[in-house]
Amino acid sequence: MSTDTTLRSRSGHDLGPLSAVERERLAQRLSPEERRILLEHGTERPFCGVLLLQKAPGHYACRLCGLPLFRAGAKFDSGTGWPSFDTPCDPDHLREIADDSLGMRRTEIRCRRCDGHLGHVFPDGPPPTGLRYCLNSAALAFVPDGATPGQ
């Protein structure tokens, strides 16, 4: 019988929650804007994110902990001013939370491993999922195909 109690996603990534000490250690690398968005649930202004126009092959990972979140092929131009995706690379990597903060029901998405705020998901995306994962560029790190994600 295995004694490994590590929580793993379907794609094999460690989803065990970070300790408070590890989360703070990783957060020290963040800019003030990245901290505001990831740790304080902020939102960047539309059409200002550095990843909005990124079209290279690769994937997008959580800026705080490096967990892969979306493949570049799932990205589409929603016209909203934020990077948008129709499918996560592994649904286990995201956590959804009801958000009623603006007087309307939205679904906040957070990184499953570090609990960093990423953005929101809406039911108005393209086929086949009909979903639009609307992300903050400051919450993401782009990793080009062939590159090793840095930590």
N, C-alpha and C positions, 0 to 999 in steps of 0.2 A: 504494500500500500504506500502511495506517495505521500510525503509529508509537505509537499509544496502547496502552500495555501494562497499563492499569488493569484489575484483575479486577472484573467486574461480575456482579451477580446476574441471574437471569431477569427480575426486576422493574426492573432498571436501576440499582440502588444500588451504590455503590463498596464493594467488599469488600477492597480492598487493606489489608494489615495496617498498624496504626499503628506509628510509630516509638516507641521507648522514651521519647523526650523528649515526643512528643505525648501518649502514654498518661499519663505523669506529669502533664503540664499539665492534662489533663481530670480526672484523679483528684484534683487539688487542690480541686475543687468538691464532692467527696463528703463526706458526714458520716462520722464514725468507723464507724458501723454499716454504711453503704453500702460503705465500703472493706473492712471485714471480710468482707462477703458477696461482693462482686464480685471483689476482688483476692486474698483469702485463702481463698476457697471455703467460706465460712461458710454457715449456715442461720439464718434468723430463726425465732423460736418460732411455733408454729401459732396461728392466730386473732389475731395481733397486727399483721399487715401492713396498712398504710393502704389498699391497693388491693383487699383481699379482697372488700369489699362494693360496689366501684365498678361501676355498671351503665350509665353514660352511653355514648352512641355515640362512637367514636373508635378509637384504636389504642394499643398499648403498645410502647414503644421501649426500647432499652438505655439505662439511666441513665447509663452512662459515655460512650458515643459517639453515641447518638441513632439507631442503626440500627433501623428498624421491625421488630418481631418478631411481634406477634399483633394481629389485629383484635378489637375488642370483641365482635363477633358469635360468635367462636370460644370465648368464655369460658363456663364452666359451673360450677355449685356442686358440687364433688366431695365436700364434707363433710370434707375433710382439714385445713382450716385455712389453706391456701395458695391463691392465685389459680391456677386451672387452666384450661387451654385444650386443645381437641382438634386444632387445625390451626394451624401457623405461617402468617404472611402470605406468606412465601417460604421454602421449606425451605433455600435457599442461605444464609440469614441465620443459621443455627444450625450448630454443630459438636457432634457427639456423641462422647463419650469413655467407655470402660468404667471403672466406678468400683467397686472391691471394698473400699472403706474401712471398711464396717461389717460385714464378714463375710458379705456377700451381694452378688450382682451387681446393680448398678444402672447406668443410663446417664445420665451427667452431660451437661447441655447448656450450651454456652458461646456467646457472641456470636462470630460468624465474623470480624467486623472487629477488635474490640479484645480478644478472648479473655476477656472478663469472665464469671465464673461466674453463671449464671442460676438453675439448679435442676436437676431431673432429669425424665426422661420415662419413663413406665411403660405397659405394655401392657394397662391395665385401664380405659381411657376409653370414652366412648360412641361409638355409630356416627356417622358412617360410618368413621372412622379407627381406632377402638378404642384410641386413644392418649390419655394424660393427661399433658400438659406441666405439671408442678407447679413453679411459679415463686416466687421470693422477691420480695415487694413492693419491697424495698429495691434490687433489681436493675433495676427497671422505672420508666419515666416514662410517665404517662398523657398522651396528646395528644388533646383533644376534637376531634371533627369540626369543620372550619373554622378550627382554630387552626394557627399556624405553629410547628413544633417549635423550641424555643429551644436555642441552643448556647452 
